[in-house]
Every structure is written in structure tokens, then in C-alpha cells.
Amino acid sequence: MSLTEALLRLVLARRSRYRPRSQASRPRLAISPGGPVRVAAVQLKLFLTASPAVWARRMHDLAARAVREDARLVVFPEDVALPLLGMVPGLSRKAGRLLAGGPLRPADLFAFLDPYLYRVYRAVFTEVARTWGIWVAAGSLPRAVGRGVQNVGTLFGPDGTPLLSQAKTHLLPLEEQWGLVPGDELAVYDAGWGKLALPVCMDATFFETFRLLAALGAEVVLLPTANPEPYNRYKALRGIWPRVQESRVFGVQSALVGELFGYTLEGKSGIYAPWELTPGQDGVLAEAADPRAETVVWADLDLAALRAWRTGHPRVVNADLYRRYLPDVYGPYPPE
């Protein structure tokens, strides 16, 4: 264990002001296979800090708020480690030039910081998951990998083990300008009680992502987001809600909100289901009221009900039609 990890574990060992409803300093919140599971989505307000300990306590406290509501799975937003850029001396003064592009791109900065940022990120979310005995979809952060710098999300198990990593496969034009590169694989993790996937933000704008994940067996799609624009309900409808209806999965979206380096980020964390499985027949199980405020929302996912509903409503597709057209449609792409 590194000195950084040891210090962060010491910080997190100081119990949060939040407590689980039942005893257990380290509760093991078991999930029955196929049974209902309570999930929570964090809506994190942006801040900058030069102290990893401050960031660690914030992540721990937000997870603890979810655990107080008996959540077994907690989802954090895209770019969850962005507050740690406060450790870079003078970055606030130089951010405008850096983000505008030039000889030094944001991807270069992320590549330089990656060994330290990832060590902090992994140590904190390992301890958060292990402390509460919960599953944690720890948002995402830029990571230097073989192909370049990618926006990568990680799923941690209740013992703190990283179980699934997923690189964002569809980038914003802004991210391309910054020098990031997209992922080229999609993965599904079988947690025993349900099959989980972890695409990132813009991935939900393309129906292919969710359709492929559903075909790979996904039942619960966890979506960390950070939209650099004011919230607009109709623009939001290009994302997770229609993908859930098309792909017949549960969806959990976590949003990063606030203002930083001249950007305004707004969004609503929420939990979604096929509309037939929601009390209001609207596809929404829970959703944040304010797209700018920090909060935690939660809801119960009934995996048995989802599976029974899928069985009773088989999807009829015209596979021959797809086989006929898809190779030509997608290659070359974009169409010449």
C-alpha cells in the first residue's frame, strides 16, 4: 500500500456524520439474486480542492447518504475526480489557454497526472465500497492507456475490488479537441444478482450503445454524466430515457453539476425503467428536482419483474433486414 493510499484510508476511517440505519460499522448489504435492489444516483456539485482528503471525505459522505436510505449500489458522475485539479498550482489562471487547445492539451495534463489521480481515485472508492459493503460505480476520470487518454469508468464490488472498467466510446467534439480518444469495446459484468454495464455520458446519445449492451445481457445500465451546458429537458431526452425504453433495461444516471473554468454543467440524476414498470407509467422511478444542486436520489429495481416482463413481451425484430443493410450503412462511416 502506498503512503497516499494509507493516508486516505486513515481519513476515511473517521466515520462520516451519516450513519446507516442499522448497526454495522462495515455492513454487508447482501442482494438476493433476482430480487429488488435499491440503487442511488449521486448528483455532485463541482468544487476545486488542493486536498485529496477533502475530496475523499466528500465521496464518502455522499455514499453514506445513499446507504442511510439502504442503497446497495451507488453511482457517481463522469469526471468525478475533476475537483482534484485544484492540486495543480496556478491551473485556474491558465485553464482558459489550456482548454482552448494549443501546444499543451488537456489530454497531456491528464496523462501527466494519471498515475497519481488514479491512485487516489482507486484508494478512495475501494475504501468507500469496503466501508459500507456496497457496489460502487465510481463515475469516470481521464486515464492514460495504450491508445492514448480515455475517459474510463470503474465498477467496484462490496469488498473494494475493481471489477469492470469501461472507456467512453463516443466523445464530445470538445473531448476530441482536448486530445482524448474513444474506447472501442463494450463490457457487461455479471454481479450474480444482475448484469451491469457502465457506458459514459455521450454513449447514451447513440442507441447502438444500449442496444449492443442489452444484446450482451445487460439488465442495469449505469451512466455517469457531465454535460457542459445548461439543462434542457428536451435535449436530455436524447439520452438515457429513450435508450432505456428501446433496450428494455433499467438505467441509473449520475450527473456532475456546477461551474468550473468558464463551463456550466447541469443535469438531473435519475433512475429509469421501461414505462410499463413505473408507477406513473412514465419511465421514471426517481429524478432530481434541481439540475444545479447537489443531491442523492434512489429507487428500487425489481430484477425479477424486469425479467418476467421481458419474457411476456418478446421483442420481434427483422434480423434479415438488419443483416442486409448494416454492413453497408456502417462502412464507410460517416457515409461518403
C-alpha positions in Angstrom: 0.0 0.0 0.0 1.4 3.4 -0.9 1.7 6.3 1.5 -1.1 8.1 -0.3 -3.5 5.2 0.0 -2.6 4.7 3.7 -3.3 8.4 4.5 -6.6 8.3 2.6 -7.7 5.2 4.4 -6.9 6.9 7.7 -9.1 9.9 6.7 -12.0 7.7 5.7 -11.6 5.6 8.9 -13.0 8.7 10.7 -16.7 7.9 10.5 -18.9 10.2 8.5 -21.6 12.3 10.2 -24.0 10.0 8.4 -24.8 6.5 9.8 -26.5 3.5 8.3 -30.0 2.9 9.8 -28.9 -0.4 11.3 -25.8 -1.3 13.3 -22.7 -2.3 11.5 -19.7 -0.1 11.1 -19.0 -2.2 8.0 -22.4 -3.5 7.0 -22.6 -6.2 4.4 -25.7 -5.4 2.4 -26.4 -8.6 0.6 -28.6 -8.7 -2.5 -30.8 -11.6 -3.3 -30.3 -12.8 -6.9 -33.2 -11.6 -9.0 -34.8 -9.7 -6.1 -35.3 -6.0 -5.7 -32.2 -3.9 -5.1 -32.1 -0.3 -4.0 -29.8 1.9 -6.1 -28.8 5.5 -5.6 -27.5 8.2 -8.0 -25.3 11.0 -6.8 -25.6 14.5 -8.2 -22.3 16.0 -7.3 -21.7 19.8 -7.2 -18.4 20.8 -8.7 -15.6 22.2 -6.5 -11.8 22.5 -6.6 -9.6 21.3 -3.8 -5.9 21.0 -3.3 -6.5 18.3 -0.7 -7.2 14.7 -1.6 -8.5 14.2 1.9 -11.3 16.8 1.3 -12.4 15.1 -1.9 -12.2 11.7 -0.2 -14.5 12.8 2.7 -17.0 14.3 0.2 -17.2 11.0 -1.8 -17.6 9.1 1.5 -20.3 11.3 2.8 -22.3 11.2 -0.4 -22.1 7.4 -0.4 -23.1 7.4 3.3 -26.2 9.4 2.5 -27.2 6.7 0.0 -26.5 4.0 2.5 -28.8 5.7 5.0 -31.6 5.0 2.5 -30.5 1.4 2.3 -28.9 1.7 -1.2 -26.8 -1.3 -2.2 -25.4 0.3 -5.4 -24.3 3.9 -5.6 -23.5 5.6 -8.9 -21.1 8.6 -9.1 -20.8 11.0 -12.1 -18.5 11.4 -15.0 -15.2 13.3 -14.3 -15.8 12.6 -10.6 -12.1 13.4 -9.9 -12.2 16.8 -11.6 -12.1 18.6 -8.2 -8.6 17.2 -7.7 -7.3 19.5 -10.4 -7.2 22.1 -7.6 -3.8 20.4 -6.7 -2.2 21.8 -9.9 -0.5 25.1 -8.9 -1.9 28.1 -10.9 -4.3 26.0 -13.0 -7.2 28.4 -12.5 -5.2 31.2 -14.1 -4.0 29.0 -17.1 -7.2 27.0 -17.6 -8.5 29.2 -20.4 -5.5 28.7 -22.6 -5.2 25.0 -21.8 -8.8 24.3 -22.6 -8.7 26.3 -25.9 -6.1 23.9 -27.2 -2.5 24.6 -28.2 0.9 23.0 -27.7 -0.2 21.6 -24.3 -3.7 20.0 -24.5 -5.8 18.8 -21.5 -5.0 15.2 -22.5 -1.3 15.9 -21.9 -2.1 17.2 -18.4 -4.3 14.2 -17.7 -1.6 11.8 -18.9 0.9 13.5 -16.6 -1.4 13.4 -13.6 -2.8 9.9 -14.3 -0.5 7.9 -12.0 -1.4 10.0 -9.0 -5.1 10.8 -9.8 -5.9 7.1 -10.4 -4.1 6.0 -7.2 -6.2 8.5 -5.2 -9.4 7.6 -7.1 -8.9 3.8 -6.6 -7.9 4.1 -3.0 -11.0 6.3 -2.1 -13.6 4.2 -3.9 -12.1 1.0 -2.8 -12.5 2.2 0.8 -15.9 3.6 0.2 -17.2 0.3 -1.2 -15.5 -1.7 1.5 -16.6 0.5 4.4 -20.2 0.3 3.5 -20.2 -3.1 1.8 -21.8 -1.7 -1.3 -21.4 -1.8 -5.1 -20.0 1.5 -6.3 -20.0 2.7 -9.9 -17.3 5.3 -9.3 -18.0 7.7 -12.2 -15.1 8.2 -14.6 -11.8 10.0 -14.9 -9.3 10.5 -17.8 -6.8 7.7 -17.9 -3.6 7.2 -19.9 -3.9 3.9 -21.6 -2.2 2.2 -24.5 -4.2 4.1 -27.2 -3.9 7.5 -25.5 -6.0 9.2 -22.9 -9.5 7.8 -22.5 -12.4 8.7 -20.2 -12.8 5.5 -18.1 -15.4 4.4 -15.6 -14.9 1.7 -13.0 -17.2 -0.6 -11.0 -16.1 -1.6 -7.5 -17.5 -4.6 -5.7 -18.6 -4.6 -2.0 -15.1 -5.7 -0.9 -13.5 -2.8 -2.8 -12.2 -4.8 -5.8 -12.4 -3.1 -9.2 -14.5 -5.4 -11.3 -15.2 -3.6 -14.5 -13.6 -0.8 -16.5 -15.3 0.9 -19.4 -13.9 3.6 -21.6 -16.2 6.1 -23.1 -16.9 5.1 -26.7 -18.5 8.3 -28.1 -16.7 11.6 -27.4 -18.0 15.1 -27.4 -16.3 17.3 -30.0 -14.8 19.2 -27.1 -13.2 16.0 -25.8 -11.7 15.3 -29.2 -10.3 18.9 -29.2 -8.8 18.2 -25.8 -6.9 15.1 -27.3 -8.9 12.3 -25.8 -9.5 9.1 -27.8 -12.7 6.9 -27.7 -12.9 3.3 -26.4 -13.7 0.5 -28.9 -15.1 -2.2 -26.6 -18.3 -2.7 -24.5 -18.5 -4.9 -21.5 -21.1 -6.4 -19.2 -20.4 -7.6 -15.7 -22.5 -10.4 -14.1 -22.8 -9.4 -10.4 -24.8 -12.5 -9.5 -27.9 -10.5 -8.7 -27.9 -8.7 -12.0 -25.9 -7.9 -15.1 -24.4 -4.4 -15.1 -22.9 -2.1 -17.8 -21.1 1.2 -17.4 -21.1 3.4 -20.5 -20.2 7.0 -20.1 -22.4 10.1 -20.8 -22.4 10.7 -24.6 -22.6 7.0 -25.1 -26.3 7.3 -24.3 -26.9 9.7 -27.2 -26.4 6.8 -29.6 -29.0 4.0 -29.5 -26.4 1.5 -30.7 -24.5 1.5 -27.4 -27.5 0.4 -25.3 -28.7 -2.0 -28.0 -25.4 -3.7 -28.0 -25.2 -3.8 -24.2 -28.7 -5.3 -24.0 -27.7 -7.9 -26.6 -24.7 -8.8 -24.4 -27.1 -9.4 -21.5 -27.1 -6.1 -19.6 -30.1 -5.5 -17.3 -28.9 -2.4 -15.4 -27.0 0.3 -17.3 -25.1 2.8 -15.1 -24.5 6.1 -16.8 -22.1 8.7 -15.3 -22.6 12.1 -17.0 -21.2 15.6 -17.0 -22.9 17.8 -19.6 -21.2 21.2 -20.2 -24.4 23.1 -21.0 -27.5 24.4 -19.2 -30.1 21.8 -18.6 -32.8 21.5 -21.3 -35.5 18.8 -20.8 -35.9 18.2 -24.5 -32.1 17.9 -25.1 -32.0 15.5 -22.1 -34.5 13.3 -23.9 -31.8 12.4 -26.5 -30.1 10.4 -23.7 -30.9 7.7 -21.1 -34.7 7.8 -21.1 -35.3 6.7 -24.7 -32.3 4.2 -24.5 -34.0 2.5 -21.6 -37.3 2.2 -23.4 -35.7 0.9 -26.6 -33.4 -1.6 -24.9 -35.7 -2.7 -22.1 -33.2 -2.3 -19.2 -33.0 -0.3 -16.0 -31.0 2.9 -16.2 -29.2 4.9 -13.5 -27.8 8.3 -14.4 -25.5 10.3 -12.1 -24.7 14.0 -13.1 -21.9 16.4 -12.3 -23.2 19.9 -11.9 -21.8 23.4 -11.2 -19.4 25.9 -12.8 -15.7 25.5 -13.5 -13.2 27.1 -15.8 -15.9 29.0 -17.7 -18.2 26.0 -18.2 -21.6 25.5 -16.8 -22.6 21.9 -16.2 -26.2 21.0 -15.5 -28.1 17.7 -15.4 -30.5 15.6 -13.5 -29.5 12.4 -11.8 -32.3 9.8 -12.1 -33.3 6.2 -12.2 -35.4 4.9 -15.1 -37.2 1.8 -16.2 -39.4 0.6 -19.1 -42.5 2.7 -18.7 -44.7 -0.3 -18.0 -42.7 -1.0 -14.9 -43.0 2.5 -13.3 -45.9 3.6 -11.0 -46.5 6.8 -13.1 -46.3 4.9 -16.4 -43.7 7.5 -17.4 -40.5 5.5 -17.3 -39.2 7.4 -14.3 -38.6 5.8 -10.9 -36.7 8.8 -9.3 -35.2 12.0 -10.6 -33.5 15.0 -9.1 -35.7 18.1 -9.0 -33.0 20.7 -9.5 -30.4 20.3 -12.3 -27.9 22.5 -10.4 -28.0 21.3 -6.8 -26.1 18.5 -5.1 -28.3 15.7 -4.0 -28.8 11.9 -3.9 -31.8 10.1 -5.4 -32.7 6.5 -5.0 -35.2 3.9 -6.1 -35.8 0.1 -6.0 -35.1 -2.0 -9.1 -37.1 -5.2 -9.3 -34.9 -7.5 -11.5 -37.5 -10.4 -11.3 -40.2 -8.1 -12.6 -38.0 -6.9 -15.5 -37.2 -10.5 -16.5 -40.8 -11.6 -16.3 -41.9 -8.5 -18.3 -39.3 -9.2 -21.0 -40.4 -12.8 -21.2 -44.1 -11.8 -21.5 -43.3 -9.1 -24.1 -40.8 -10.8 -26.6 -39.2 -8.4 -29.0 -39.9 -9.1 -32.6 -37.0 -8.0 -34.8 -36.4 -8.3 -38.5 -32.9 -9.8 -38.3 -32.7 -10.5 -42.1 -33.3 -6.8 -42.8 -30.6 -5.7 -40.4 -28.1 -8.2 -41.9 -28.9 -6.9 -45.3 -28.2 -3.2 -44.6 -26.0 -2.8 -41.6 -22.6 -3.6 -43.2 -23.2 -1.0 -45.9 -24.6 1.6 -43.6 -21.7 1.4 -41.1 -18.9 1.1 -43.5 -17.6 3.5 -44.6 -18.9 5.8 -41.8 -19.7 8.6 -41.9 -21.2 8.0 -45.4 -19.0 9.4 -48.2 
